[in-house]
Amino acid sequence: MPDIVFEITKHFGVLSEEKSGWRKELNLVSWNNRAPKLDIRDWSPDHEKMGKGVTLTKEEAQKLQNLLQEAIQTLGQG
């Protein structure tokens, strides 16, 4: 399996942290020297290991933001 090349170009924040130190983060990440995308995934404390995650273009993130706002409003009505 070929090596995955990545560079975290901007760290936006931590969504949660496990007792083990692994953190679910929102970052801007360049994968395999491609244009950076928004990325949500679990990272080890040293950022050497990562869990499964999701990458989003700006357009996908904007759509997700709208869907999350609708979903949160629905949850608030319950």
C-alpha positions in Angstrom: 0.0 0.0 0.0 1.5 3.3 -1.0 2.3 5.9 1.6 -0.3 8.6 2.2 1.2 12.1 2.1 -0.6 14.8 4.1 -0.1 18.2 5.4 -2.3 20.0 7.9 -2.2 23.5 6.5 -4.6 25.0 9.1 -6.0 23.8 12.4 -9.5 25.2 13.1 -10.3 23.4 16.4 -11.0 20.3 18.4 -14.5 18.8 18.5 -13.8 16.2 21.2 -10.9 14.5 23.0 -10.6 10.9 24.3 -8.9 9.8 27.5 -6.2 8.3 25.2 -5.4 11.7 23.9 -6.8 11.1 20.4 -8.8 14.2 19.3 -11.5 14.7 16.7 -10.4 17.8 14.8 -11.5 20.2 12.1 -8.5 21.0 9.9 -7.6 22.1 6.4 -5.6 19.2 5.0 -3.7 18.6 1.7 -3.8 14.9 0.8 -1.2 13.6 -1.6 -0.1 17.1 -2.6 -3.6 18.0 -3.8 -5.5 21.2 -3.0 -6.4 21.4 0.7 -9.9 20.4 1.8 -11.7 20.7 5.1 -11.2 17.5 7.1 -12.9 16.1 10.1 -11.2 13.0 11.7 -9.6 11.5 14.8 -5.9 12.2 15.2 -3.3 10.8 17.6 -1.7 13.4 19.9 1.4 13.6 17.6 -0.6 13.7 14.4 1.4 10.6 13.2 -1.7 8.3 13.2 -5.3 9.1 12.0 -8.6 7.5 12.1 -11.3 7.4 9.4 -12.7 10.8 8.6 -14.5 12.9 6.0 -13.0 15.5 3.7 -15.2 18.3 2.3 -14.9 20.9 -0.4 -16.0 24.4 0.5 -19.3 23.8 -1.4 -19.9 20.5 0.5 -19.1 22.2 3.8 -21.6 25.0 3.1 -24.3 22.5 2.3 -23.5 20.5 5.4 -23.7 23.7 7.5 -27.2 24.3 6.1 -28.3 20.7 6.8 -26.8 20.8 10.3 -28.7 24.1 11.1 -32.0 22.4 10.0 -31.2 19.2 12.0 -30.3 21.2 15.1 -33.6 23.2 14.8 -35.5 19.9 14.5 -33.8 18.5 17.6 -34.7 21.7 19.5 -38.4 21.1 18.8 -38.4 17.7 20.5 
